[in-house]
Amino acid sequence: MKGKSASKTGKVGKRPGRVLDLSLYVSNRGFKSVKAIANVKKICHERFGDRCHVSVIDIEKDADLAKENQIVAIPTLIKTYPLPMRRVIGDLSDTERVLAGLNLRPAI
């Protein structure tokens, strides 16, 4: 669940077998960021299994990408596929709120 697969614009092409591509913008030093990483991994594992891909982007290491994608708060989770692109800000501890915010309930 690590690494960057999104382009500079945050757009990701469809991956065979995957139903969901997410980008999680975090700060390496923040408690909320650590919690958000754990929560998004849990959501993906429980709801989507291996059909979900998450790119974790540390804004301190990739400030240009964060600026290009207009990240104004962290942690920020962005659904890049399927469209439309959606964002959720926070520690992602409320699974139902995250799924609703990403427009993933009950469709997937």
ChimeraX attribute file (.defattr): number of C-alpha atoms within 10 A of each C-alpha:
attribute: neighborCount
match mode: 1-to-1
recipient: residues
	/A:1	15
	/A:2	11
	/A:3	11
	/A:4	13
	/A:5	17
	/A:6	18
	/A:7	10
	/A:8	14
	/A:9	10
	/A:10	19
	/A:11	16
	/A:12	17
	/A:13	12
	/A:14	13
	/A:15	13
	/A:16	7
	/A:17	9
	/A:18	15
	/A:19	15
	/A:20	21
	/A:21	23
	/A:22	27
	/A:23	26
	/A:24	24
	/A:25	27
	/A:26	26
	/A:27	18
	/A:28	14
	/A:29	10
	/A:30	12
	/A:31	12
	/A:32	18
	/A:33	22
	/A:34	15
	/A:35	15
	/A:36	24
	/A:37	20
	/A:38	14
	/A:39	18
	/A:40	21
	/A:41	16
	/A:42	15
	/A:43	19
	/A:44	18
	/A:45	13
	/A:46	10
	/A:47	14
	/A:48	15
	/A:49	13
	/A:50	14
	/A:51	15
	/A:52	20
	/A:53	22
	/A:54	24
	/A:55	18
	/A:56	19
	/A:57	23
	/A:58	19
	/A:59	19
	/A:60	13
	/A:61	11
	/A:62	11
	/A:63	13
	/A:64	12
	/A:65	19
	/A:66	21
	/A:67	12
	/A:68	11
	/A:69	14
	/A:70	9
	/A:71	19
	/A:72	10
	/A:73	13
	/A:74	20
	/A:75	27
	/A:76	20
	/A:77	28
	/A:78	23
	/A:79	24
	/A:80	22
	/A:81	22
	/A:82	18
	/A:83	12
	/A:84	9
	/A:85	14
	/A:86	16
	/A:87	17
	/A:88	20
	/A:89	18
	/A:90	16
	/A:91	22
	/A:92	23
	/A:93	16
	/A:94	11
	/A:95	14
	/A:96	13
	/A:97	13
	/A:98	22
	/A:99	18
	/A:100	12
	/A:101	17
	/A:102	21
	/A:103	18
	/A:104	15
	/A:105	12
	/A:106	7
	/A:107	6
	/A:108	10
